[in-house]
Amino acid sequence: MMAVVYIVNTAIAFAAFALVGALAAQAYFGAGAALADGPAPGRAPVRTLIIIAAVLGGICGYRGIPAQTLAVIAAAVAVMIAIWYIDVTRGIIPDALTMVPVLALVIAGFLTNHWYVLLAALVPAIPFAIMAWRTKGLGMGWGDVKLAALGGALLGMQTALLAFGAAALASIVIARIRRREREPIAFAPYLASAIVLPLCLPKFL
């Protein structure tokens, strides 16, 4: 019975964090016009994202993840949903949602003698930086580069590279299915999903 209560509580907590992320994105970053050369403004599926966050929270609770780690994952979920919302509606990824967490993780890594966090943040971001440089920020935005760095710091270098490769493949497949291969797309939702899922799901999945 206690295990069921714990799972339900983590699901509720994750849903609450997701709601806070969406509301914060709408309140502080939602106003303003979308980028002229970015993807067409869309509508973020907030309710669906909150439900998914609750499911992922329940999975984390079922796995018995320690409370301290759960707090980090829940915070990451809130940030990723905020990024998802802003990129879909405005075509941007605010530095406050990427660089601030990256710097915090890198500093925490150095303070705990985990210096490799810096390397884990830099290496996955390199391919994205090359694409952003070659396309002058049009094909791949610099916000995506910073989000990739955050994902590397959270997931570790190897997991991040595999997850981002899967995200890129998924974006290509979905663009072809929707017949939008030549249109700009909001790539942050794919990256955000690639970051959150490995944090929550068992490694064998």
C-alpha positions, -999 to +999 in steps of 0.1 A: +000+000+000+028+024+009+044+017-025+012+026-043+009+058-023+045+067-032+039+061-069+007+082-069+025+110-050+054+111-074+029+111-104+010+141-088+043+159-080+056+155-116+022+167-130+025+198-107+060+205-118+049+202-154+020+226-149+044+251-132+068+249-162+040+255-187+025+284-167+059+300-162+067+297-199+034+313-207+037+341-181+074+351-186+083+340-222+050+335-239+044+372-249+059+385-281+060+376-318+075+345-332+108+347-351+102+357-387+126+331-401+116+303-376+090+276-377+053+286-380+039+293-345+020+263-331+001+254-300+018+234-273-002+204-261+000+214-224-026+189-211-010+160-229+024+170-216+011+172-180-004+137-184+028+124-198+047+140-169+024+123-144+030+089-161+068+094-160+066+105-124+047+073-116+074+053-134+101+070-114+082+063-082+078+026-092+115+024-098+121+036-063+143+065-073+156+084-042+138+116-033+168+139-041+172+124-076+134+127-081+135+164-073+162+169-100+142+149-125+110+167-117+128+201-121+142+189-154+107+180-166+094+214-157+122+231-176+118+209-206+081+215-208+087+253-206+112+250-234+088+229-254+061+255-250+082+285-259+099+269-289+065+257-304+048+291-298+076+315-305+105+296-321+130+305-294+148+288-265+156+313-237+191+312-223+177+314-188+163+279-193+194+264-207+226+282-197+216+288-161+210+250-154+241+241-174+263+264-153+247+251-121+254+215-131+290+222-141+297+241-109+281+213-089+302+188-108+334+206-100+325+210-064+319+173-061+350+164-081+329+153-111+348+174-136+335+152-165+302+170-164+318+199-184+330+174-210+295+157-211+279+191-217+304+202-245+307+171-266+270+164-275+267+201-283+295+201-309+275+186-338+246+210-331+270+240-330+285+229-364+250+228-379+241+261-364+273+277-377+269+263-412+232+272-415+238+306-398+212+297-371+184+290-396+185+252-400+196+246-364+193+274-339+219+283-312+192+277-286+192+240-297+230+240-292+226+252-256+198+227-250+220+199-262+247+210-237+221+209-209+210+174-221+246+162-220+252+175-185+220+158-173+223+125-191+261+120-196+279+121-229+272+086-242+235+086-234+230+121-247+246+113-281+224+082-285+193+101-274+199+131-297+206+108-326+172+092-320+156+126-317+171+137-350+158+106-367+123+110-352+122+146-364+131+136-400+105+108-400+077+130-387+086+158-411+083+134-440+050+120-427+036+155-424+053+165-458+071+194-442+107+184-451+116+218-464+099+238-437+116+250-405+106+229-375+106+234-337+134+209-328+133+216-290+104+193-284+124+164-299+154+173-278+134+178-247+118+144-251+152+128-257+164+143-224+135+135-202+128+099-213+162+085-204+160+102-170+127+084-162+127+051-180+146+020-170+180+018-188+170-015-206+143+004-224 
